[in-house]
């Protein structure tokens, strides 16, 4: 898989790990190729700018995409792309 930006160190918060009951490699892969899930227009615009300026990049996915009331998992790179954090939103 060729990523569009560096992922750096990947960290998964304990609540995200417990909620998903797995390491979300599929979501990390989607994040890495700029398929950012359910973002707002403003968040998408920030991601586009961040691709040019090595700024923070954010993705948001439903824990269960078949149920609209399940929590979201957020994957976000920090500025400089040295760390990617996976957390519950």
N, C-alpha and C positions, 0 to 999 in steps of 0.2 A: 504494500500500500504506500503510495506517495502522498505525504501530507502537504498541505498548502502553507503551513507555518510550523514552528517548533512547538512541541508539547512540553518539553522540560521534564521536571520531576512530577509524577502523577500522584496526587494525594486524594484519598477517598475518606470523607468524614464517616465516623461510626454510624450516625443516623442513616446516611445514604446506604452504607453497606448492609445494615440491618433491614432497611425497607426493601432493597432490591434482592437481598439474599444471594448476591453474586457480585463478581467484578464486572462492571458494565462495559466490556470491551467493544460491543457493538455500538454503544453510544459514543464512546471515545473515538471510534473510527468515523462515525458520522460527523462529529465535531471537527475532526482533523481535515476533512475534505469539504468544509464549509457548507454542510447541510445542518443548519442550526436549529431546526425544530420550530417551536412556537414562540418566536420573538415578535416584539412590536416593530413598527416601521422605524422608530427612533433607534431601537437596539440594533436593527439590521444596518442602518446608516452608520452607527458607531463602529460596528464590526468592519464595514467596508473601509472606513477611515483608518481603523487600527491595523488592517492588512498593509497599509502603506507606511504607517508610522511606528510599527511594532508596539501597538497599544493593546489593552485588554480585549480579549475576544470571548464572547458569551454564547452559549447554546442552552436551550431549555426543552426538555422532553417530558411527557407524561410517564409516570411509573407504569401505568397500564393504558396504552393508547386506545383501548376499546371502551374505556370508562372515562367520561368527561369530568368526574369529580375526584379523581385520584390526584395525589400530590405531584409536583414536578421535581425532576432531577435537573439541576443546573450544573453545567460544566463550564468553567471559566479559566482562561489563561490570565496571568497577571501581566502588568506592563513589563515588557522585555522578554516575555514568553519563557521565563525560567521555571515556572510552576503552573501546573494545571490542577485545579481543585474541583472535586465532584461533591456536591452537597444537595440537601433537600431544600426546596423552596415552598 
